């Protein structure tokens, strides 16, 4: 039996991402449930001023990229949102622009390294899925994590645009 020597690398090996056909990420009115987390689950968004900046940045970048936001929630170490495009737009461009803008703001405050995990998690919602339930799930996240008693009490989340 041959034994292979596996060398330790300085950098972790990344598994390939399981992404669907790129055309699905540009389809008008296709809703995407997205989670973007901080590197190593670090609670970079815990300070109220930072959470507010992240929420403002998400709403601003969505508007600038032509995305619509159903619901969003900024947690201490990650962000959830439901987004779609009514016309031409790209989920990848939305996420890239959001991460870049938040990173710029955090670097102004002295952060030296990237705050983000590599890539992001997405779920392309089927038309038959209950988008109201997805929004309720997003908005209730702080309650499930015992950060508040009612979703309306969480200041860094909400509904922005009517669902498609």
Secondary structure, 3 states (H helix, E strand, C coil): CCCCCCCCCCCCCCCCCCCCCHHHHCCCCCCEEEEEEEHHHCCCCCCHHHHHHHHHHHHHHHHHHCEEEEEEEECCCEEEEEEEECCCCCHHHHHHHHHHHHHHHHHHCCCCCCCECCCCEEEECCCCCCHHHHHHHHHCHHHHCCCCCCHHHCCCEEECCCCC
